[in-house]
C-alpha cells in the first residue's frame, strides 16, 4: 500500500499579520519545489499583478525529497512574480531551511499581502506546530551577516534562517533571498539569487524567517528499500563522479574549461576569453586551503557532494563561501577584474547586501562599458557595491540590474533576455543554451536548462534545450541538487520507494513538462508573447571566437519549436544535468 498524503501548508497573511496551518492538498501530492511553486502561483496569484504590490505571492517550497535520508536532497525553491522580468520566477537554493521545513512537515509556505506601513519590519518564526509573525524593526537595514550573527544569539543552535539584506528591503530588482548554510556559524551564504525575489520578500515587510526544527527526525518512507537505494546512490557517487575535479572542488575549477570554449566572458562580453583566467581559476582557491585553512563543506544537512568552498583571507579568517564559477566569471572576467581574491571580496559584499552576483556582475560590466568606470577597477567595484546598500542613484541602478544600468547610461550593449542578464554560459557558442534563455519562462537562466555542447548540429538546438529544461524542472521539483547529477530514471526510483507506489520515469518526465507548461501559462496570462523570446541584439552583433567566429544566429522558428514537445528519447531519461 502506498503512503498516505502527508504534510502541511503554511499560509502567511502579511496584511492582517496572521498565519494559518492547513492540511496539504491531495491534488499536489507529487508536487514539490519548483513544480509546486509554479502550480501555486498559477492557481493563486494574479499574473497581471504588480510584483511589489499586495497581490503578488512569495512561495517557499522544499523539494519533494527534502527532509528524507536521500542524499543531497534538501534544496528549497523560492517563487513569485519577478520584479526583474515581470514573469514567473523560481530560484533554487541550498542551505538548511529546505530540509528543516520539510522535517517539520511543511510542504510549502505561501506568503501573501503586505503591511499597511511599509516602514515596518517583521519576522516569521516557524516551529513544528506553530508559525508566528513578530515585530523585527530592530533588525531594519542590517546586512545579512550581522543579522544572522545577532539572531544566532537569541535562537537555538539548530535554527536555520531565510533572510534579506538592505537590497531586499529597498525592493531592488536584483535582490536575493539568503539561506543559512550547514556551518556551525550558519553563514547566510546560500542565495536564491536570480529574478529579484528578495525584493518580493522585502515588499512583504518580511526581514527574516526562522525555522526551529530541533531534533526532528527524517521523513519515513513507505518502503524500506528507500534506505538501500539511498546508500547505493551515495556509495556510487562518492566512488565515481565525486572524485572528479568538479564536483569535488566545486564549480570554481571549471574556469579554464569554459575559457577554452569561449564562454568565459570578458569586458561585458565583447570577448569570450579572459587573459586572466589563470588568476581567476578556482584551483587558486583550492591551493589557498593549505596555508589559510578553509576547504570544502556540505551546504546542507545530508549533502554528499560537498562542492561549497569556504574561502579564508590571508590572515586565515573566514571571508565567504560558495564562491562559484558564475561569480568568478560575471564579477571577475566580465568586469576584467583579474584576481580571485578581489572576486571573493565582491562575493561577500553581494551576499551581505543581498544581491545576485550574476545580475550584479552584468550590471557593473555595462556600467564600465558605458564609461562609468574603468574595466578592471576592483576597488571601485567594491565601493560601487557599497553604494547599493547606501541607496545612491547609481547604487540603486546597479541593484536593479543590467537592463536598468543600460537605460540609465543609454548604452546599447546589454546582454539580457526578458530583462534578466545572461549568465556566464554564452549563447553564441552554446546555441542550445541560448534557446533555453529565449524560451524559459525565467528569462536568461542557465539553471533552467543548460546545454554545454559547442559542436551541436543546428537541428538539435531546440530538442536539446527542451530535454534539458524538462530534466532541470524535474530535478528542481525533487529537491535533489543538480550537482548530485540524478537522471529522471533515478528520480522516479526514489519517488516510487518513498511513496510505496509505482512511479515511472515517463511520469516524472511528464511532471517536468507540466511544470514548464504551468510557467509558460503564467507568463502568457501576464502578457508575454513570441516577441519576448528574443535574444539580446548585441549577441547577434558582437562576434567572439578565434578562427571561427560565433554570433547568435538561431532562427526564430527554431527557438519557437522548443515549445512543442518532441517524442521522448532514451536520452531524456538517462541524461544528467550539465
C-alpha positions as CSV (number, residue, x, y, z in Angstrom):
1,X,0.0,0.0,0.0
2,X,1.3,3.5,-0.8
3,X,1.9,6.2,1.6
4,X,-0.9,8.5,2.7
5,X,-0.7,12.2,1.8
6,X,1.5,13.8,4.3
7,X,2.4,17.3,5.2
8,X,1.1,20.8,6.0
9,X,0.6,24.0,4.1
10,X,1.5,27.2,6.0
11,X,-0.3,30.4,4.8
12,X,1.0,33.8,5.9
13,X,-1.0,37.0,5.5
14,X,1.3,40.0,5.9
15,X,-1.7,42.4,5.6
16,X,-3.6,41.1,8.6
17,X,-0.4,39.7,10.2
18,X,-1.8,36.3,10.8
19,X,-0.8,32.7,9.9
20,X,-2.8,29.6,9.2
21,X,-1.7,25.9,9.0
22,X,-3.8,23.5,6.9
23,X,-3.5,20.0,5.5
24,X,-1.6,19.7,2.3
25,X,-3.9,19.1,-0.6
26,X,-4.1,15.6,-2.1
27,X,-4.0,17.0,-5.6
28,X,-0.5,18.3,-5.0
29,X,0.9,15.0,-3.5
30,X,3.6,14.5,-6.1
31,X,4.5,18.2,-6.5
32,X,7.5,19.7,-4.7
33,X,10.0,22.5,-5.1
34,X,9.8,24.3,-8.5
35,X,6.8,22.3,-9.7
36,X,4.8,23.1,-6.6
37,X,5.7,26.8,-6.7
38,X,4.6,27.0,-10.3
39,X,1.3,25.4,-9.6
40,X,0.6,27.6,-6.5
41,X,1.4,30.8,-8.5
42,X,-0.7,29.7,-11.5
43,X,-3.7,28.9,-9.2
44,X,-3.5,31.6,-6.6
45,X,-1.5,34.6,-7.9
46,X,-2.9,37.1,-10.4
47,X,-0.3,37.0,-13.3
48,X,-1.1,40.7,-14.1
49,X,-0.3,41.9,-10.5
50,X,2.5,44.4,-9.8
51,X,5.4,42.3,-8.5
52,X,6.0,44.5,-5.4
53,X,2.4,45.1,-4.5
54,X,-0.1,43.3,-2.3
55,X,-1.4,40.7,-4.8
56,X,2.0,39.0,-5.5
57,X,2.8,35.8,-3.7
58,X,6.1,34.6,-2.3
59,X,6.4,30.8,-2.2
60,X,8.9,28.8,-0.1
61,X,8.7,25.2,-1.4
62,X,11.1,22.5,-0.4
63,X,11.7,19.8,-3.0
64,X,9.7,16.5,-2.8
65,X,12.6,14.5,-1.3
66,X,13.7,17.2,1.2
67,X,13.7,16.0,4.8
68,X,14.4,12.4,3.8
69,X,17.6,10.3,4.1
70,X,18.1,10.6,0.3
71,X,21.5,12.2,-0.4
72,X,21.8,15.9,-1.1
73,X,18.0,16.3,-1.4
74,X,17.0,19.3,0.7
75,X,17.0,22.2,-1.7
76,X,14.4,24.9,-1.5
77,X,12.5,26.7,-4.3
78,X,11.7,30.3,-3.8
79,X,9.0,31.5,-6.1
80,X,7.0,34.6,-7.1
81,X,6.3,37.0,-9.9
82,X,9.7,38.6,-10.7
83,X,10.2,42.3,-10.4
84,X,13.1,41.9,-12.8
85,X,11.3,40.1,-15.7
86,X,7.7,40.7,-14.9
87,X,7.1,36.9,-15.3
88,X,7.1,33.9,-13.1
89,X,10.3,33.1,-11.3
90,X,11.8,30.2,-9.3
91,X,15.2,30.5,-7.7
92,X,16.6,27.3,-6.2
93,X,18.9,27.4,-3.2
94,X,20.8,25.1,-0.8
95,X,21.3,25.6,2.9
96,X,19.3,24.0,5.8
97,X,15.9,25.8,5.6
98,X,14.5,23.5,2.9
99,X,15.5,20.4,5.0
100,X,14.2,21.9,8.2
101,X,10.8,23.0,6.8
102,X,10.2,19.5,5.4
103,X,11.3,17.7,8.6
104,X,8.6,19.8,10.3
105,X,6.1,18.7,7.8
106,X,5.7,22.0,5.8
107,X,5.4,21.2,2.1
108,X,5.2,24.9,1.3
109,X,4.9,28.4,2.9
110,X,2.6,30.8,0.9
111,X,3.1,34.4,1.9
112,X,0.6,37.0,0.7
113,X,-0.3,40.6,1.3
114,X,1.9,43.4,2.7
115,X,1.8,45.6,5.8
116,X,-0.1,48.9,5.7
117,X,3.1,50.7,6.9
118,X,6.0,50.0,4.5
119,X,8.5,51.1,7.1
120,X,7.8,48.2,9.5
121,X,9.8,45.0,9.5
122,X,8.6,41.6,10.6
123,X,9.9,38.1,11.3
124,X,8.2,34.8,10.8
125,X,9.1,32.2,13.4
126,X,8.2,28.6,12.3
127,X,8.1,25.5,14.6
128,X,6.5,22.1,14.2
129,X,3.1,23.2,15.5
130,X,3.0,27.0,15.1
131,X,4.0,29.9,13.0
132,X,4.2,33.4,14.5
133,X,4.7,36.8,13.0
134,X,6.8,39.1,15.2
135,X,8.0,42.7,15.0
136,X,11.6,43.0,13.7
137,X,12.2,46.7,13.5
138,X,15.4,46.4,15.5
139,X,16.9,44.5,12.5
140,X,15.9,47.0,9.9
141,X,18.7,47.8,7.4
142,X,21.0,45.1,8.7
143,X,23.3,43.3,6.2
144,X,22.8,39.5,6.1
145,X,25.9,38.5,8.1
146,X,25.4,40.9,11.1
147,X,21.7,39.9,11.1
148,X,22.4,36.2,11.3
149,X,25.1,36.8,13.9
150,X,22.6,38.6,16.1
151,X,19.9,36.0,15.5
152,X,22.1,33.1,16.5
153,X,22.4,34.7,19.9
154,X,18.6,34.6,20.5
155,X,17.5,31.4,18.7
156,X,18.6,27.8,19.4
157,X,21.8,26.4,17.9
158,X,19.8,24.3,15.4
159,X,17.7,27.1,14.0
160,X,18.1,27.9,10.3
161,X,17.2,31.2,8.7
162,X,15.9,32.8,5.5
163,X,16.7,36.5,5.2
164,X,17.1,39.5,3.1
165,X,19.7,42.3,3.2
166,X,19.3,46.0,2.6
167,X,18.8,45.5,-1.2
168,X,15.7,43.4,-0.5
169,X,14.4,46.0,2.0
170,X,14.8,48.7,-0.7
171,X,13.0,46.3,-3.1
172,X,15.7,46.4,-5.8
173,X,15.0,44.1,-8.7
174,X,18.4,42.2,-8.3
175,X,17.8,41.4,-4.6
176,X,18.4,37.8,-3.5
177,X,17.0,35.7,-0.7
178,X,19.7,34.3,1.7
179,X,19.6,30.9,3.4
180,X,21.9,29.9,6.1
181,X,24.3,27.0,5.4
182,X,25.2,24.0,7.5
183,X,28.3,25.5,9.0
184,X,28.4,25.9,12.8
185,X,28.2,29.7,12.3
186,X,25.2,29.4,10.0
187,X,26.6,31.7,7.3
188,X,24.0,33.4,5.1
189,X,26.0,32.3,2.1
190,X,23.5,30.3,0.0
191,X,21.3,32.5,-2.1
192,X,18.2,32.2,-4.2
193,X,19.7,34.9,-6.4
194,X,18.0,35.3,-9.7
195,X,14.9,37.3,-10.5
196,X,14.8,39.7,-7.6
197,X,12.7,37.6,-5.2
198,X,14.5,39.3,-2.3
199,X,12.6,42.4,-3.4
200,X,9.3,40.5,-3.2
201,X,10.2,39.3,0.3
202,X,11.1,42.9,1.2
203,X,7.8,44.2,-0.2
204,X,6.0,41.9,2.3
205,X,7.9,43.6,5.2
206,X,9.5,40.3,6.0
207,X,13.1,40.6,7.1
208,X,13.7,37.0,8.0
209,X,12.1,33.6,8.6
210,X,13.4,31.3,11.4
211,X,12.9,27.6,11.3
212,X,13.3,25.7,14.5
213,X,13.5,22.0,13.5
214,X,15.4,20.9,16.6
215,X,15.9,17.2,16.6
216,X,13.1,16.4,14.2
217,X,13.7,13.1,12.5
218,X,13.9,12.4,8.8
219,X,10.7,11.7,7.0
220,X,9.9,8.0,6.9
221,X,9.4,6.2,3.5
222,X,6.7,3.7,2.8
223,X,9.2,1.2,1.5
224,X,12.3,0.3,3.4
225,X,14.0,-0.2,0.0
226,X,14.4,3.6,0.1
227,X,17.2,3.3,2.6
228,X,19.1,0.8,0.5
229,X,18.6,2.9,-2.6
230,X,20.0,6.0,-0.8
231,X,23.0,4.1,0.4
232,X,23.7,2.6,-3.0
233,X,23.4,6.0,-4.7
234,X,25.7,7.6,-2.1
235,X,28.3,4.8,-2.5
236,X,28.3,5.0,-6.3
237,X,28.5,8.8,-6.3
238,X,31.3,9.1,-3.8
239,X,33.4,6.4,-5.7
240,X,32.6,7.8,-9.1
241,X,31.6,11.4,-10.0
242,X,32.5,12.6,-6.5
243,X,36.2,12.0,-7.3
244,X,36.2,14.3,-10.4
245,X,37.7,17.9,-10.0
246,X,34.1,19.0,-10.5
247,X,32.2,18.5,-8.3
248,X,35.0,17.6,-5.8
249,X,36.3,21.2,-5.8
250,X,33.0,22.9,-6.8
251,X,32.2,24.9,-9.9
252,X,35.0,27.4,-9.5
253,X,37.5,25.0,-11.1
254,X,35.8,24.9,-14.5
255,X,37.1,28.4,-15.5
256,X,39.8,27.0,-17.7
257,X,37.4,24.7,-19.5
258,X,34.9,27.5,-20.1
259,X,37.6,29.8,-21.3
260,X,38.7,27.1,-23.9
261,X,35.2,27.1,-25.5
262,X,34.8,30.9,-25.5
263,X,32.2,31.1,-22.7
264,X,34.3,32.9,-20.1
265,X,33.0,36.4,-21.0
266,X,35.5,39.3,-20.8
267,X,34.8,43.1,-20.7
268,X,31.0,43.0,-21.0
269,X,31.0,40.0,-23.3
270,X,33.0,41.7,-26.0
271,X,35.3,38.7,-25.9
272,X,34.8,35.1,-24.9
273,X,38.1,34.5,-23.3
274,X,39.9,36.3,-20.5
275,X,43.7,36.8,-20.3
276,X,43.3,36.5,-16.5
277,X,41.8,33.0,-16.5
278,X,44.8,31.6,-14.6
279,X,44.4,34.0,-11.7
280,X,40.7,33.6,-11.6
281,X,40.5,29.9,-11.8
282,X,39.2,28.1,-8.7
283,X,42.3,25.9,-8.4
284,X,43.9,29.0,-6.9
285,X,41.3,28.9,-4.2
286,X,42.0,25.2,-3.6
287,X,45.7,25.9,-3.3
288,X,45.0,28.5,-0.6
289,X,43.4,25.9,1.7
290,X,46.9,24.5,2.7
291,X,48.2,27.8,4.1
292,X,45.0,29.7,5.0
293,X,42.5,27.0,6.0
294,X,39.0,26.8,4.7
295,X,38.2,23.9,2.4
296,X,35.1,22.2,1.0
297,X,31.9,21.5,3.0
298,X,28.3,20.5,2.7
299,X,26.0,23.5,2.5
300,X,23.0,21.5,3.7
301,X,22.4,18.5,6.0
302,X,22.9,15.2,4.2
303,X,24.9,16.6,1.3
304,X,27.4,14.1,-0.1
305,X,28.7,16.4,-2.9
306,X,30.3,19.0,-0.6
307,X,31.0,21.4,-3.5
308,X,30.8,24.6,-1.4
309,X,34.2,26.1,-0.8
310,X,35.0,28.0,2.4
311,X,37.3,30.9,1.5
312,X,39.7,32.5,4.0
313,X,41.7,35.7,3.7
314,X,45.5,36.0,4.0
315,X,45.2,36.0,7.8
316,X,43.2,32.8,7.9
317,X,39.9,34.5,8.7
318,X,36.6,33.5,7.1
319,X,35.7,35.7,4.1
320,X,33.0,33.9,2.1
321,X,31.7,30.6,1.0
322,X,30.2,29.2,-2.1
323,X,32.4,31.2,-4.4
324,X,31.3,29.7,-7.7
325,X,32.1,29.8,-11.4
326,X,29.3,32.2,-12.2
327,X,30.6,34.7,-9.7
328,X,34.2,34.4,-10.8
329,X,33.0,34.9,-14.4
330,X,30.5,37.7,-14.0
331,X,32.1,39.8,-11.2
332,X,35.6,38.8,-12.3
333,X,36.3,38.2,-16.0
334,X,33.3,40.0,-17.4
335,X,34.4,43.1,-15.5
336,X,38.1,42.5,-16.3
337,X,38.8,42.1,-12.6
338,X,41.9,39.8,-12.7
339,X,42.2,38.2,-9.2
340,X,40.0,35.7,-7.5
341,X,40.7,37.3,-4.1
342,X,39.0,40.5,-5.3
343,X,36.1,38.5,-6.5
344,X,35.9,36.8,-3.1
345,X,35.5,40.3,-1.6
346,X,32.8,41.1,-4.1
347,X,31.0,37.8,-3.4
348,X,31.0,38.6,0.3
349,X,29.6,42.1,-0.3
350,X,26.8,40.7,-2.6
351,X,25.9,38.0,0.0
352,X,25.9,40.6,2.8
353,X,23.9,43.2,0.9
354,X,21.6,40.6,-0.6
355,X,22.1,40.9,-4.4
356,X,22.5,38.3,-7.1
357,X,26.2,38.0,-8.2
358,X,25.2,37.2,-11.8
359,X,22.9,40.2,-12.3
360,X,25.3,42.5,-10.4
361,X,28.3,41.4,-12.4
362,X,26.4,42.1,-15.6
363,X,25.2,45.5,-14.3
364,X,28.8,46.5,-13.3
365,X,30.2,45.4,-16.7
366,X,27.5,47.5,-18.5
367,X,28.4,50.5,-16.3
368,X,32.1,50.0,-17.1
369,X,31.5,49.6,-20.8
370,X,29.4,52.8,-20.9
371,X,32.3,54.7,-19.4
372,X,31.1,54.9,-15.8
373,X,34.4,53.5,-14.5
374,X,37.4,51.7,-15.9
375,X,37.3,48.0,-16.6
376,X,39.3,46.1,-14.0
377,X,38.8,48.6,-11.2
378,X,38.3,46.1,-8.3
379,X,38.4,48.7,-5.5
380,X,36.0,50.9,-7.4
381,X,33.6,48.0,-7.9
382,X,33.7,47.3,-4.1
383,X,32.8,51.0,-3.5
384,X,30.0,50.7,-6.1
385,X,28.5,47.7,-4.4
386,X,28.5,49.5,-1.0
387,X,26.6,52.3,-2.8
388,X,23.9,49.7,-3.4
389,X,23.4,49.4,0.3
390,X,23.5,53.1,0.7
391,X,20.8,53.6,-1.9
392,X,22.6,56.2,-4.1
393,X,21.3,56.8,-7.6
394,X,24.0,54.6,-9.2
395,X,23.8,52.1,-6.4
396,X,20.1,51.6,-6.9
397,X,20.6,51.2,-10.6
398,X,23.3,48.5,-10.1
399,X,20.9,46.8,-7.6
400,X,18.1,46.9,-10.2
401,X,20.2,45.0,-12.7
402,X,21.9,45.3,-16.1
403,X,18.9,46.5,-18.1
404,X,18.4,49.4,-15.7
405,X,22.0,50.4,-15.9
406,X,21.8,50.2,-19.7
407,X,18.8,52.6,-19.7
408,X,20.4,54.9,-17.2
409,X,23.6,55.2,-19.3
410,X,21.8,54.9,-22.7
411,X,24.2,52.1,-23.5
412,X,23.4,49.6,-26.3
413,X,25.4,46.5,-25.1
414,X,23.1,44.9,-22.5
415,X,23.1,41.1,-22.7
416,X,19.7,40.1,-21.2
417,X,16.6,38.1,-22.1
418,X,13.2,39.1,-20.7
419,X,15.1,41.7,-18.6
420,X,17.3,39.2,-16.9
421,X,21.1,39.2,-17.5
422,X,22.6,36.3,-19.5
423,X,24.8,34.2,-17.1
424,X,28.3,33.1,-17.8
425,X,27.4,30.4,-20.3
426,X,27.4,32.2,-23.5
427,X,24.7,31.6,-26.1
428,X,26.9,32.3,-29.1
429,X,29.0,29.2,-28.9
430,X,26.3,27.3,-26.9
431,X,23.3,27.8,-29.0
432,X,21.0,25.2,-27.3
433,X,21.6,27.1,-24.1
434,X,20.6,30.2,-25.9
435,X,17.3,28.5,-26.9
436,X,16.7,27.9,-23.2
437,X,17.4,31.5,-22.4
438,X,14.8,32.6,-25.0
439,X,12.1,30.0,-24.2
440,X,12.4,29.6,-20.5
441,X,9.7,31.4,-18.6
442,X,12.5,32.6,-16.3
443,X,14.4,34.5,-18.9
444,X,18.2,34.1,-19.2
445,X,18.8,31.5,-16.5
446,X,21.3,28.6,-17.0
447,X,19.7,26.6,-14.2
448,X,16.5,26.3,-16.3
449,X,18.2,24.0,-18.9
450,X,21.9,24.4,-19.6
451,X,23.4,22.6,-22.6
452,X,27.2,22.7,-22.8
453,X,27.9,21.4,-26.3
454,X,29.5,23.9,-28.6
455,X,29.7,21.4,-31.5
456,X,26.0,20.7,-31.8
457,X,24.2,20.4,-35.1
458,X,21.5,23.1,-35.7
459,X,18.7,20.6,-35.9
460,X,19.5,19.6,-32.3
461,X,19.3,23.0,-30.7
462,X,15.6,23.1,-29.8
463,X,15.4,19.4,-28.8
464,X,18.5,19.6,-26.6
465,X,17.2,22.7,-24.9
466,X,13.7,21.2,-24.3
467,X,15.1,17.9,-22.9
468,X,17.4,19.9,-20.6
469,X,14.5,22.1,-19.5
470,X,12.4,19.0,-18.7
471,X,15.3,17.4,-16.7
472,X,16.1,20.5,-14.8
473,X,12.4,21.1,-13.9
474,X,12.2,17.5,-12.6
475,X,15.4,17.9,-10.5
476,X,14.3,21.3,-9.1
477,X,11.0,19.7,-8.1
478,X,12.6,16.8,-6.4
479,X,14.8,18.7,-4.0
480,X,17.9,16.9,-5.3
481,X,20.9,19.2,-6.1
482,X,21.8,19.4,-9.8
483,X,25.4,18.7,-8.8
484,X,24.3,15.3,-7.5
485,X,23.5,14.6,-11.2
486,X,20.4,12.5,-10.8
487,X,18.7,11.5,-14.0
488,X,14.9,11.2,-14.5
489,X,15.0,7.4,-14.2
490,X,16.7,7.6,-10.8
491,X,14.4,10.3,-9.5
492,X,11.4,8.0,-10.4
493,X,13.0,5.2,-8.4
494,X,13.4,7.4,-5.3
495,X,9.8,8.6,-5.6
496,X,8.5,5.0,-6.0
497,X,10.4,3.7,-3.0
498,X,9.4,6.7,-0.8
499,X,5.7,6.5,-1.6
500,X,5.5,2.8,-2.0
501,X,3.7,3.2,-5.3
502,X,4.7,2.7,-9.0
503,X,6.2,5.9,-10.3
504,X,7.5,5.5,-13.9
505,X,10.2,7.5,-15.5
506,X,7.7,8.7,-18.1
507,X,5.5,10.1,-15.3
508,X,8.4,12.1,-13.8
509,X,9.2,13.4,-17.3
510,X,5.6,14.4,-17.7
511,X,5.6,16.2,-14.4
512,X,8.7,18.1,-15.5
513,X,7.0,19.1,-18.8
514,X,3.8,20.1,-16.8
515,X,6.0,22.4,-14.7
516,X,7.2,24.1,-17.8
517,X,3.7,24.4,-19.2
518,X,2.5,25.9,-15.9
519,X,5.2,28.5,-16.0
520,X,4.6,29.3,-19.7
521,X,0.9,29.7,-19.0
522,X,1.5,32.1,-16.1
523,X,3.6,34.2,-18.4
524,X,1.0,34.1,-21.2
525,X,-1.6,35.4,-18.8
526,X,0.9,38.1,-17.7
527,X,1.1,39.3,-21.2
528,X,4.2,37.6,-22.6
529,X,4.2,36.5,-26.3
530,X,6.7,35.4,-29.0
531,X,8.1,38.9,-29.2
532,X,9.6,38.4,-25.7
533,X,11.5,35.3,-26.8
534,X,14.3,37.4,-28.3
535,X,18.0,37.1,-27.7
536,X,19.7,40.4,-26.9
537,X,20.7,42.2,-30.1
538,X,24.3,42.5,-29.1
539,X,24.6,38.7,-29.1
540,X,23.9,38.8,-32.9
541,X,26.1,41.9,-33.5
542,X,29.3,41.2,-31.4
543,X,31.2,38.2,-32.6
544,X,33.6,36.2,-30.4
545,X,35.9,33.3,-31.0
546,X,39.2,32.5,-32.8
547,X,39.4,31.4,-36.4
548,X,35.7,30.5,-36.2
549,X,33.5,33.4,-35.1
550,X,30.4,32.9,-33.1
551,X,27.3,35.1,-33.1
552,X,23.7,34.4,-32.1
553,X,22.1,33.3,-35.4
554,X,19.4,30.8,-34.5
555,X,16.2,31.4,-36.5
556,X,13.1,32.4,-34.6
557,X,11.2,29.3,-35.8
558,X,13.9,27.0,-34.3
559,X,13.5,28.8,-31.0
560,X,9.7,28.5,-31.1
561,X,9.9,24.8,-31.8
562,X,11.1,24.2,-28.2
563,X,7.6,24.9,-27.1
564,X,6.2,21.8,-28.9
565,X,7.1,18.6,-27.1
566,X,9.4,16.3,-29.0
567,X,8.8,12.5,-28.8
568,X,10.8,11.2,-25.8
569,X,14.1,9.5,-26.4
570,X,16.0,7.2,-24.1
571,X,18.5,10.1,-23.7
572,X,15.8,12.1,-21.9
573,X,15.6,9.6,-19.0
574,X,19.3,8.9,-18.6
575,X,20.8,12.3,-19.2
576,X,22.3,14.1,-16.2
577,X,22.2,17.8,-15.5
578,X,25.0,19.8,-17.1
